[in-house]
Amino acid sequence: MATNQMTKAQLVAALAEETGGDKKAAGAMLDALTGIITRTVSEGGAVTLPGVGKIYCRERPERMVRNPSTGEQIKKDSDKVVKVTIAKALKDSINA
């Protein structure tokens, strides 16, 4: 895992600095954005963040899985997972 991870407090501070606002407003914007993304994806929609990627929910079908400690085959019910497709612009900026 990356050693230079940005915490929420650091992200709020950077957002406040970039926008010229204060940390309280930046924190409120971040919380609102998180809430909007969570609500939209949980309702089956998708959110596209230009230059970052697309966040969406995908349903996985019922399947057989193996318990690694016993080797026993177990039927796992269908479930939903959140997926993120990274934007080409972000991939290119990392690989440049």
C-alpha positions in Angstrom: 0.0 0.0 0.0 1.2 3.5 -0.7 3.0 5.2 2.1 2.0 8.7 1.1 -1.7 8.4 1.6 -3.8 11.6 2.0 -6.0 11.7 5.1 -9.4 13.4 5.1 -8.0 16.3 7.1 -5.2 16.7 4.5 -7.7 16.5 1.7 -9.9 19.1 3.3 -6.9 21.4 3.8 -5.7 21.0 0.2 -9.3 21.6 -1.1 -9.6 24.8 1.0 -6.2 26.0 -0.3 -7.0 25.2 -4.0 -10.4 26.9 -3.8 -9.3 29.8 -1.6 -12.0 29.0 0.9 -11.8 27.9 4.5 -11.5 24.4 5.9 -15.0 24.3 7.3 -16.6 25.0 3.9 -14.2 22.5 2.2 -15.1 19.8 4.7 -18.8 20.5 4.1 -18.2 20.2 0.3 -16.3 16.9 0.7 -19.0 15.5 3.0 -21.8 16.6 0.5 -19.9 15.0 -2.4 -19.4 11.8 -0.5 -23.1 11.7 0.4 -24.2 12.3 -3.2 -21.9 9.6 -4.6 -23.0 7.1 -1.9 -26.7 7.8 -2.5 -26.5 7.7 -6.3 -24.5 4.5 -6.4 -26.6 2.7 -3.7 -29.7 3.5 -5.8 -28.1 1.7 -8.8 -26.8 4.8 -10.6 -23.2 5.8 -11.6 -21.2 8.9 -10.9 -18.5 10.1 -13.3 -15.8 12.4 -11.9 -14.1 13.9 -15.0 -10.4 13.2 -15.0 -10.7 10.7 -12.1 -13.1 7.9 -13.2 -16.6 6.4 -12.9 -18.0 4.9 -9.7 -20.9 2.4 -10.1 -22.5 -0.6 -8.5 -22.4 -4.0 -10.2 -24.3 -7.1 -9.2 -22.3 -10.3 -8.9 -24.2 -13.6 -9.6 -24.5 -16.5 -7.2 -21.4 -18.6 -7.4 -19.4 -21.4 -5.8 -16.4 -20.3 -3.6 -13.8 -22.3 -1.7 -13.0 -22.0 2.0 -9.2 -21.6 1.9 -8.7 -23.2 5.3 -10.8 -26.3 4.7 -11.0 -26.5 0.9 -14.7 -26.9 1.2 -16.9 -25.6 -1.7 -19.6 -23.2 -0.5 -22.4 -21.5 -2.4 -22.2 -17.8 -2.1 -25.4 -15.8 -2.7 -25.5 -13.0 -5.3 -24.3 -9.6 -4.0 -23.5 -6.1 -5.1 -20.1 -4.5 -5.2 -18.9 -1.0 -5.9 -16.6 -0.7 -8.9 -14.4 2.2 -10.0 -13.2 2.5 -13.6 -10.2 4.8 -13.7 -10.3 7.6 -16.3 -7.7 7.5 -19.2 -6.5 11.0 -18.3 -5.5 9.8 -14.7 -3.9 6.6 -16.0 -1.9 8.6 -18.6 -0.8 11.2 -15.9 0.5 8.4 -13.7 2.4 6.6 -16.5 3.9 9.7 -18.1 
